[in-house]
Amino acid sequence: MKRTFSKKMWRETGAGYLLMSPTLFVLLLFIIGPIVFAIFLAFHKVQLLGTTTFEFVGLDNFQRIAHDTRAKIAFWNTLKYVVIVVPCQTILALVLAATLNAGLKGQKFFRIVYFLPTLTSSAVLTLIFMWMYNENGLINHVLKVLGLPTYNWIGDPDVALNAIMIMNIWSTAPYFMVIYLAALQDIPDSLYEAAELDGANALQKFWYVTVPYLRPVTSFVIIVGLIGTFQLFDQSYIFSAGSGGPNNSTLTVVLLIYQYAFKTLGTMGYAAALAVVLAIIILIATLLQRKFSKEESLY
């Protein structure tokens, strides 16, 4: 009887892995394989032109990061971008969701309007904003009408990264707004009724009922936001035509990885080392966020 059960178990297990084999093959080929290969490249000096060679250099590629001025600038720009964009897009998404959930007239129309930026291609959105950011563009025209100072949004090193931040906050907040909106509709009305009986006003109900109840969702939004903002590439690439300018002000880590991997000969291994370091930073940031959030206790 035991032998029959064992054969049945192996047969079911084999059938299960057979059904999963297409997915496992895709994961191995396009996710696990590239990760392992990138780690391998990070410890080698790679020559791709002519005869492909891999020269083991140990930790030299990682030590080079500490002495690379452009790498330091890229990491600083990326960190500044993450620290500003993630909180702003999270707060804006929550405010928009709470506004739409308040039962205002025409809320379905505003849901569609707010969500439209998310449906627009990132490249197209960046080109539209570049037109708006032009020195004679829409934004400067509005600022001039209001009597406010105008800026060289694309060409000024002190302003260029801020321009990308504004664009991304505006375009990504609606996606997180939809997530918050779904979570808001799951909050029991009895919680608000109890708070109202205790004399809480609208602001107090939002702060002491809505915000704590949405903490697990906020944790998810922040983690997704961290991963996305650390990987900023396309907007920076289009804004600066791939240079990270003006004066490296829009240079991000992913853009720098691209430059070293595909524009500079013999630095593929160094680019892989930068990618590994960035992946470790994202992992640490995600783990720290999960540790400091009290999501588990709410469940």
N, C-alpha and C positions, 0 to 999 in steps of 0.2 A: 504493500500500500504506500509505503514511504517512497519507494522507487518511482511509482506511477505519479505521485505528487511532484516529485523532483523533475521528472520529464515535462510535466504540464507547466511547472513554474518556468523552466528554461524556455519552453516553447512560447509562453506568453511574454517573457522578457525579450526574447529574440524578435517576436512580432512587434513589440513596442518600439524597440530600437530601429527596426526596419521602417516603421512608419515615421519615426523622427529623423531618419537618415538624411532626407533632403534639407531639413532645417539645420541639422548638425553640420552638414557639408558646407552650407552657406556661412554659418557662424565661423567655422574653421578657416574657410577661404578668405572671407572678407572682414572678419573682426579679430579672431584670435591669432591667425597667421600674420597679418600686418603688425599687430602689437608686438608679437615675439620678434619679428624681423626688425622692427624699429629699435627695440632694445638691443638686438644684435648689432645694428649699425652704429648705435651710440658709443660702442666701445671700439670702433674701427675707423680708420681713415679709408674712405671709399673713393675709388677711381672708376668712373662709369664710361668715359670716352676711350675708344680703342679697346684694349684688353681690360675687362672688368677685374679689379683687384680689391681685396679687403685686407688692410694691414692693421693688426691688433695694436691699439695704442693705450689700452687700459682706461684710466680716468682722465686722460689728457683733454678730451672734448668737454668734460664737465668742469675741469679746472679752468679752461679757457673762458667759460661764461663769466667767471669772477673778474676777468681782466678785459672783457669786451664792453666798451663804452656804449655801443648801440644796444647791446642786450640789456644793460642796466636801464637805459632810457625806455626800451620797449616794456620791460617789466614794470617800471614806474607808471608809464602811461596806462598799461592794462590794469594795474592795481587801482589807480585813480578812477578809471572808467568804471570798474566793478563797484567800488565803494560808493560812488554817486548814483549810478544807474539802477542798481538792484533795489535800494530802499525807495528811490523815487518811483520806479515803475510798480513796485508792490503797493505803496501807499495810494498812488493814483488809481490802480486797478481796484483796490478795496473801496475807495471813495466813489468811483463810477458805478461799481456793482451795488453799493448801498443806495445810491441815488436811483438807479433803475429799479431796485427792489422796493422802493418806497410807495409804489402804486401811482406814479405820476401819469398824467395823460400823455398818450403817444409813446409809451415806454417801448413798445415793440419796434416802432420806427427808429427810436434812438439806439436801441440795441443793434440794429442793422448798421446804422451810420457809424457807431463807435467801433464796430467790428471790421469795417471795410479796410482799414490800414493793414490788418493782419493778413488779409487775402491778397494784398498787392505784393508782387515780386520785390525782393530786397533790392535787387539791382535797379529796377524801375523806380522804386521809392527813393533811392539814393540820387538818381539822376534828376528826379522832380525837385528834391530838396536842394540840389546843387544849383538848379535854375532859380529857386526861391532865395538861396543864399548869395546869389550874385550881387556884386556891389550896387547894381541898378535893379536888383530883383524885388520881389514882392515884400519880403520881410523888411528890408531897409526902407522901402517906400512907406510901409505902415509906420515904422519907427519915426520916419521923417515927418509924417502927417501928425503924429502924436507929440512932436517936439522932443523926441528922445534921440540920443546919439546913435549913429549908424556904425556898422562894423564891416571889416573885410573878413567875412565868415570863413572863407576858404583859404585866403592867402596870409592871414595873420596867425603866427605860431601860438599866440596867447588865446586865440579864440577857436581855432580849427577843431580841436578835440571836443570842446564844449558844444560845437555845432552838431557833431556826430552824436553826442550824448542826448541832446534835445530830440533829434530825429528818432533815435532808438527808443527813448522813453515813450514818445508819442506812438510809435508803431508797435511796440511789444505789450504795452499796458492793456490794450483791448483783449488780447489772448488770455491773460491772467484774469481779466474782468469776468470773462465767461465762466472760468473755474470758480471764482468767488461767488458769482451769481447763482450757480448751481448749489453751492454749499449754503448760501443764505436761505434758499428756499427749503432747506432741510431743518432749519432751526425751529423748534416747537414754539407756537404762539404762546403757550402757557408760561414760558420763561419771561417773555415781554409783559404778559399780564401780571405776573407776580412782581416784577420790577416796578410796574406802574402802580400797583397797590402799595408798594413801599415808598411811593412818592418820587420815583426816578423820572427825570425829564428825558427828552429824546437823546441828548448828548450822553447822558449817564447810561441809558440803556444800550447805546452803541458801544461805549467804552467798557462797561462791566458785563454785558451779556454777549453782544455780537463778536467783539474782538477775541475774548477768551475761547468762545465756542469754535471760532475759525482758526485757532492756533495750529492744528494739524495741517489744514489747507495752506496756511501761511508758510509753514515749514516746507511743504512741497513747492510752493511758488518760489521761495527764496533759493532752494536747492537748484531748481531748473534755471532760475535767473543767473545764479552763480556760474553754472556750467556754460550757459549761453554767452554771458558777457566775457568770460575768460577766453572764449574762442572767437572774439571779434576779428573779422578779416575782410569780408566783402565791402562793407561801407568804407573802411579805411583804405582799402586798395583802390576803389573807384574815386574817392575824394582826392587821393594823392597821386593817381595814375601809377600806383604800385611802388612809389618811392618812400611813403611814410612821411612825406613833407607836409607843410613847410618846416624846415629845420628839425625833422624827426618828431614833430609835435603830434602826428597821428600814427606813429609807428607802434604797432602792437606786437605781442610775442608771436602770434600766428603769422602775421605778415612778415616778420623777421625770419621765421622758419621757412616760409615760402621763398624769400630772397636767397637765403643760404642754400636751400635745397635745389633750386632751379635756375638761379641767376648767377651764382658764383661757383666756379669749377672747384672740385675737390673738397667741398665742405658739406657733403651730404651727411657724413657721420656727425658733424657738429650740429647740423639742423635736427638730426634725430635725437641728440642729447638735449637740445632745447625742448623738443617735444616731450621727452620723458620727464624733464623737470616740470614742465607745465602740467602734465598729467598728474604728477605727484602733488603739486600745489592745489589743483582742483579737488583731488581726493581728500587732502587734509582739510581744505575749506569746507567741503561737504560733511565730513565726519565731525568737525567742530560745530557746525551749525546744528547737526542732529543732536549732539551732546548737550548743547546749551538750550535747545528747545525742549519743552516739557510735553511733547506730543504723546509719548507712551502713557503718561499719567492720566491724560484725559480719556484714554480708551478704557 
